[in-house]
Amino acid sequence: MGKNDLFRGTGVAIVTPFTSSGHIDFSSYDNILNHIIVGEVEFVVVLGTTGEAATLSTEEKSELVNFSIQKIADRIPLVVGVGGNSTADVVRALSLVPQTGVDAVLSVSPYYNKPQQEGIYQHFKAVAEGTSLPVIIYNVPGRTGSNISAGTCLRLAGDYPNIIGVKEASGNFDQIGAIINNRPEGFLVLSGDDGLTLPLISAGADGVISVVANVYPREFSNMVRHSIAGNFENARKLHYKLLDFIHALFADGSPAGVKAALEVKNLCANYLRLPLVGVNESTYLKIKSLVELIG
């Protein structure tokens, strides 16, 4: 198995639970971590969008990464989110990532600034040169305000061997298909949308970094494994079993929906940090009913 193969399949963008006083709830975090590892996912992503990383202090991020390293204890690979809209700050943050116990970095494209494609390329050039860890770039135009084009992604993939893959959440099948069709050997394409994972794998993608797998790690990772193996009849059954639930999770934004579901399953309390708030009552009841239906 090549090192890139560690990240084929299902990664979980793990939530960051909070207490009623707003502090990180490390006990609940440990419970969720064990829940997803026992559910046989392939890897964990801490400090992603779902983990509300934008609301965490530098000290909290460090605590969460070190706690994750200790609790995972090399059972599965750990990916750490390191991103921002200041390239210099991202490079400085990369220097603080432990080199032992962390297996890769997930780095979101700069947000708010709306850089040109050359600016995006130069940003990720600095990221790649700023760490010896493998880097997965993250394209999510709906949150960042700018898109990493297929050409820029492929240019980075060809120029920097430690840029090993992309988490693609553009929803643009033509763009994602162009990356899959023209990528260097071993370059990973991971879905950034739970509901699009099966069709993207059928087109040649390698897996997903998932939100729903916080709640249903075994079911979702089995769906992904069936898809990768070409067992689409089995994959479709699990895909449609979870599809209404996936839609409900994102009805009022993420991670509000997944935290509501985790509360229903008694894995953590339903607290978010402002400016995020919980789902509305009707969405909560819908999520609750679907959790009870799925089991």
ABEGO torsion letter per residue (X at the ends): XBAAAAABEBBBBBBBBBBAAGBBBAAAAAAAAAAAAAAGBABBBBGBAAAGAAABBAAAAAAAAAAAAAAAGGABBBBBBBBEABAAAAAAAAAABBABGBABBBBBBBBGAGBBAAAAAAAAAAAAAABABBBBBBBBAAAAGBBBBAAAAAAAAAABAABABBBBAAGBAAAAAAAAAABBBGBBBBBABAAAAAAAAAAGBAEBBBAAAAABAAAAAAAAAAAAAGBAAAAAAAAAAAAAAAAAAAAAEOAAAAAAAAAAAGABBBBBBOABBBBBAAAAAAAAAAAAAAX
